[in-house]
Amino acid sequence: MDLNHAYYLVHVVEKQGFSAAARTLGIPKSRISRQVKTLEETLGTRLLNRDSRHMSLTEAGEAYYRHAKMALDCMVAAEAAVRKDKNALEGTVTLSCSVGVAQFALSRILPRFLAENPSVVLHLQASNDYSDMIGDGIDLAIRGHARLLPDSGLIQRRITDVPWHLFGSPGLAKHLGASASPTDLEGQAGLALGWRPGSSAWSLQGAGGSTASVPYAVRMRCDDMVSLKEAAAAGLGVVALPAYVCAADVAAERLSRLLPDWTAGLPEISLLMHERRGNPPQVDAFAAFLRRELPDVMNGGSRV
């Protein structure tokens, strides 16, 4: 038995295609195709039904995949046990997250993880569009959500809740005064996150469960938090952003928090990973690192 053949077939099945498997493994698609073809010839049966657009396992392929996956999981676990004893991690981890999380949270902790694990290579996909974790060969994803994420067959691990606040220029804060209420912001110029047309009202939560919907006049829509912060600091309007994103600007007195008794949302941040045994040790270690370190980073600005 050649475990390489099994290894390639399992990747093709889990990534749902030869192209996605090739991207994940960083090798030519033709090599994977040859390995699978050789495996089928060795076994004397077809394992995959495939055409230019679809791929599925045959009955024999289902049986082979199930047993091959178990064997590979055992091999990964055995290697992980040895590497754990040697306290050495190596290999690639692919992480997907939003641009804001990458810029204002991960940038503060990733250098330390990589410095402590010099043989680990990180592939970071920073995008405000959600990726297909299976199709794109992504190991882990950080997602923010106000409601439960749909059941996708992925494991969801809660990291923390992140408060969003309203921010504006110090001049605007002084003009509104310390006793400002949500009604004082009605009709103010607003800076909206996301470039597509959408809501033009802030949904606020106050002490004791009170709520308020505050309509604003859209001055700019943008999917880049840095641009929104700069516009707010320049006095162009009020913006709702995660507290940790603006913490440094508030400390430097470039921005001020408005309506300090109110929040503009408290979404949950979750870590998504594949529901399977035998994750590579570097993936498990990185997942544990993120769950341990991100709460402090993301909650550090909640007091502004």
C-alpha positions as CSV (number, residue, x, y, z in Angstrom):
1,M,0.0,0.0,0.0
2,D,1.3,3.4,-1.0
3,L,0.1,6.0,1.6
4,N,0.9,8.8,-0.9
5,H,-1.9,7.6,-3.2
6,A,-4.3,7.5,-0.3
7,Y,-3.1,10.9,0.9
8,Y,-3.9,12.5,-2.5
9,L,-7.3,10.9,-2.9
10,V,-8.4,12.0,0.6
11,H,-7.4,15.6,-0.2
12,V,-9.3,15.5,-3.5
13,V,-12.4,14.3,-1.7
14,E,-12.2,16.7,1.2
15,K,-11.4,19.7,-1.0
16,Q,-14.1,18.6,-3.4
17,G,-11.9,18.7,-6.5
18,F,-8.4,18.3,-8.0
19,S,-7.8,22.1,-8.4
20,A,-8.7,22.9,-4.7
21,A,-6.5,20.0,-3.5
22,A,-3.6,21.2,-5.7
23,R,-3.9,24.7,-4.2
24,T,-3.9,23.4,-0.7
25,L,-0.9,21.1,-1.2
26,G,1.0,23.6,-3.4
27,I,1.6,21.0,-6.1
28,P,0.5,20.7,-9.8
29,K,-3.0,19.4,-10.4
30,S,-1.5,17.0,-12.9
31,R,0.6,15.3,-10.2
32,I,-2.5,14.6,-8.1
33,S,-4.4,13.3,-11.1
34,R,-1.6,10.9,-11.9
35,Q,-1.5,9.6,-8.3
36,V,-5.2,9.0,-8.2
37,K,-5.1,7.3,-11.6
38,T,-2.3,5.0,-10.5
39,L,-4.2,4.1,-7.4
40,E,-7.3,3.2,-9.4
41,E,-5.1,1.1,-11.8
42,T,-3.5,-0.7,-8.8
43,L,-6.9,-1.5,-7.2
44,G,-8.4,-2.4,-10.6
45,T,-11.5,-0.2,-10.1
46,R,-12.7,3.3,-10.5
47,L,-12.9,5.4,-7.3
48,L,-14.1,8.7,-8.7
49,N,-16.8,9.7,-11.1
50,R,-15.7,12.9,-12.6
51,D,-16.3,15.2,-15.5
52,S,-15.4,18.8,-16.3
53,R,-17.8,20.2,-13.6
54,H,-18.6,17.5,-11.1
55,M,-16.9,14.9,-9.0
56,S,-18.3,12.1,-6.8
57,L,-17.1,8.9,-5.2
58,T,-18.1,5.5,-6.6
59,E,-19.3,2.8,-4.2
60,A,-15.8,1.4,-4.1
61,G,-14.4,4.9,-3.7
62,E,-16.6,5.5,-0.7
63,A,-15.3,2.4,1.0
64,Y,-11.7,3.2,0.2
65,Y,-11.9,6.8,1.3
66,R,-13.5,5.8,4.6
67,H,-10.7,3.4,5.5
68,A,-7.9,5.5,4.0
69,K,-9.1,8.5,6.0
70,M,-8.9,6.5,9.2
71,A,-5.4,5.3,8.4
72,L,-4.2,8.8,7.6
73,D,-5.7,10.2,10.8
74,C,-3.9,7.5,12.8
75,M,-0.6,8.4,11.0
76,V,-1.1,12.2,11.7
77,A,-1.9,11.4,15.4
78,A,1.2,9.3,15.7
79,E,3.4,12.0,14.1
80,A,1.7,14.7,16.4
81,A,2.5,12.7,19.4
82,V,6.2,12.5,18.5
83,R,6.3,16.2,17.6
84,K,4.6,17.1,20.8
85,D,7.4,15.4,22.7
86,K,10.0,17.3,20.6
87,N,8.0,20.5,21.2
88,A,8.4,21.4,17.5
89,L,5.7,22.4,15.0
90,E,6.1,22.7,11.3
91,G,3.9,22.9,8.2
92,T,1.4,25.4,6.8
93,V,-1.7,26.9,8.3
94,T,-4.2,28.8,6.2
95,L,-6.4,31.4,8.0
96,S,-9.3,33.5,6.6
97,C,-10.5,36.6,8.4
98,S,-11.8,40.1,7.6
99,V,-9.4,42.9,6.7
100,G,-10.2,44.7,10.0
101,V,-9.4,41.7,12.2
102,A,-6.1,41.3,10.3
103,Q,-5.1,44.9,10.6
104,F,-6.1,45.7,14.2
105,A,-6.0,42.4,16.0
106,L,-3.9,39.7,14.3
107,S,-1.1,42.1,13.5
108,R,-0.4,42.4,17.2
109,I,-0.1,38.7,18.0
110,L,0.9,36.9,14.8
111,P,4.6,37.9,14.9
112,R,4.9,36.3,18.3
113,F,3.4,33.0,17.2
114,L,5.6,32.8,14.1
115,A,8.7,33.8,16.1
116,E,8.0,31.0,18.6
117,N,7.3,28.5,15.8
118,P,9.9,29.2,13.0
119,S,9.0,26.2,11.0
120,V,5.3,27.1,10.6
121,V,4.3,29.0,7.5
122,L,1.1,31.1,7.7
123,H,-1.1,31.8,4.7
124,L,-3.5,34.6,5.7
125,Q,-6.4,35.5,3.5
126,A,-7.7,38.9,4.6
127,S,-11.0,39.7,2.9
128,N,-14.4,41.1,3.7
129,D,-16.0,38.4,1.6
130,Y,-16.6,35.1,3.2
131,S,-14.6,32.2,1.6
132,D,-15.5,28.6,1.0
133,M,-13.3,26.9,3.6
134,I,-13.4,23.5,1.9
135,G,-13.2,24.7,-1.7
136,D,-10.4,27.2,-1.0
137,G,-8.4,24.8,1.3
138,I,-8.7,27.0,4.4
139,D,-7.9,25.5,7.8
140,L,-9.3,28.1,10.1
141,A,-11.6,31.2,9.8
142,I,-12.4,34.0,12.1
143,R,-15.9,35.2,11.7
144,G,-18.0,37.9,13.5
145,H,-21.7,37.4,13.7
146,A,-24.8,38.9,15.4
147,R,-26.8,35.7,15.1
148,L,-25.9,32.0,15.1
149,L,-24.0,31.0,12.0
150,P,-25.7,28.5,9.8
151,D,-24.9,24.8,10.3
152,S,-22.2,24.2,7.8
153,G,-20.7,21.0,9.1
154,L,-17.8,23.2,10.6
155,I,-16.9,23.3,14.2
156,Q,-17.5,26.8,15.8
157,R,-15.5,27.8,18.8
158,R,-16.5,31.1,20.5
159,I,-13.6,33.5,21.0
160,T,-15.2,36.6,22.6
161,D,-17.9,39.3,22.2
162,V,-16.7,42.6,20.7
163,P,-18.5,45.8,21.6
164,W,-19.0,48.4,18.9
165,H,-19.1,52.1,19.8
166,L,-19.9,55.4,18.1
167,F,-16.9,57.6,17.3
168,G,-16.4,61.1,16.0
169,S,-13.9,63.9,16.0
170,P,-13.0,65.5,19.4
171,G,-14.6,68.7,18.0
172,L,-17.9,66.9,17.4
173,A,-17.8,65.4,20.9
174,K,-17.2,68.8,22.4
175,H,-20.1,70.3,20.4
176,L,-22.5,67.5,21.4
177,G,-21.5,67.7,25.1
178,A,-21.1,65.1,27.8
179,S,-24.8,64.8,28.3
180,A,-25.7,64.0,24.7
181,S,-28.4,61.4,24.1
182,P,-29.3,59.3,21.0
183,T,-31.8,61.9,19.8
184,D,-29.0,64.5,19.6
185,L,-27.4,62.4,16.8
186,E,-30.5,62.1,14.7
187,G,-29.7,63.4,11.2
188,Q,-26.0,63.7,11.8
189,A,-23.6,62.9,9.0
190,G,-22.8,59.2,9.2
191,L,-20.0,57.0,7.9
192,A,-21.2,53.5,7.0
193,L,-19.2,50.3,7.0
194,G,-19.8,48.5,3.7
195,W,-19.9,50.1,0.2
196,R,-23.3,48.7,-0.9
197,P,-26.5,50.6,0.0
198,G,-27.9,49.5,3.3
199,S,-29.2,50.7,6.6
200,S,-28.8,54.4,7.5
201,A,-29.6,54.1,11.2
202,W,-27.6,53.1,14.2
203,S,-29.1,50.5,16.4
204,L,-28.0,51.3,20.0
205,Q,-28.3,49.4,23.2
206,G,-28.2,51.2,26.6
207,A,-28.2,50.3,30.2
208,G,-31.0,48.2,31.5
209,G,-31.8,46.8,28.1
210,S,-33.0,50.1,26.6
211,T,-32.7,50.5,22.8
212,A,-32.7,53.3,20.3
213,S,-32.7,53.5,16.5
214,V,-31.0,56.7,15.4
215,P,-31.3,57.6,11.7
216,Y,-28.3,59.4,10.1
217,A,-27.5,61.1,6.8
218,V,-25.0,58.9,4.9
219,R,-21.9,60.9,4.0
220,M,-19.8,58.0,2.9
221,R,-20.0,54.3,2.6
222,C,-16.8,52.2,2.6
223,D,-15.7,48.7,3.4
224,D,-12.3,49.8,4.8
225,M,-12.2,50.6,8.5
226,V,-9.0,52.7,8.2
227,S,-10.7,55.1,5.7
228,L,-13.7,55.4,7.9
229,K,-11.6,56.2,11.0
230,E,-9.7,58.9,9.0
231,A,-12.9,60.4,7.8
232,A,-14.3,60.5,11.3
233,A,-11.2,62.1,12.7
234,A,-11.3,64.7,10.0
235,G,-14.8,65.7,11.2
236,L,-16.8,64.2,8.3
237,G,-19.2,62.3,10.4
238,V,-20.0,59.7,13.0
239,V,-18.9,56.1,12.6
240,A,-19.8,52.8,14.4
241,L,-16.7,50.6,14.7
242,P,-15.4,47.9,17.0
243,A,-13.9,49.4,20.2
244,Y,-10.5,47.8,19.7
245,V,-10.2,49.2,16.2
246,C,-10.3,52.8,17.5
247,A,-8.6,52.3,20.9
248,A,-5.3,53.8,19.8
249,D,-6.9,56.8,18.0
250,V,-8.9,57.6,21.2
251,A,-5.8,57.4,23.3
252,A,-4.1,59.7,20.9
253,E,-7.1,62.1,21.0
254,R,-7.7,61.8,17.3
255,L,-11.1,60.3,17.9
256,S,-13.6,60.5,20.8
257,R,-16.3,58.0,21.8
258,L,-19.8,59.4,21.5
259,L,-22.7,58.5,23.8
260,P,-20.5,56.5,26.3
261,D,-23.5,55.0,27.9
262,W,-24.6,53.3,24.7
263,T,-23.1,50.6,22.4
264,A,-23.7,50.1,18.7
265,G,-23.8,46.3,18.9
266,L,-22.1,43.4,20.6
267,P,-21.4,40.7,17.9
268,E,-19.7,37.4,18.7
269,I,-16.4,36.4,17.3
270,S,-16.0,32.7,16.5
271,L,-13.3,30.5,15.2
272,L,-14.4,28.0,12.5
273,M,-12.5,24.8,11.8
274,H,-13.1,21.5,10.0
275,E,-15.1,18.8,11.8
276,R,-12.6,16.0,11.5
277,R,-10.1,14.1,13.7
278,G,-6.4,14.4,13.2
279,N,-6.0,18.1,12.4
280,P,-2.3,18.7,11.7
281,P,-0.6,19.7,15.0
282,Q,0.3,23.2,13.7
283,V,-3.4,23.9,13.0
284,D,-4.5,22.8,16.4
285,A,-1.7,24.8,18.1
286,F,-2.6,27.9,16.1
287,A,-6.3,27.5,16.9
288,A,-5.5,27.3,20.6
289,F,-3.2,30.3,20.3
290,L,-6.0,32.4,18.7
291,R,-8.6,31.4,21.3
292,R,-6.2,32.3,24.1
293,E,-4.8,35.6,22.8
294,L,-7.5,37.3,20.8
295,P,-9.9,38.0,23.7
296,D,-7.4,40.3,25.3
297,V,-6.6,42.1,22.1
298,M,-10.3,42.5,21.0
299,N,-11.5,43.6,24.5
300,G,-8.6,46.0,25.1
301,G,-10.5,48.8,23.5
302,S,-13.8,48.2,25.2
303,R,-13.1,50.7,27.9
304,V,-12.6,53.7,25.6
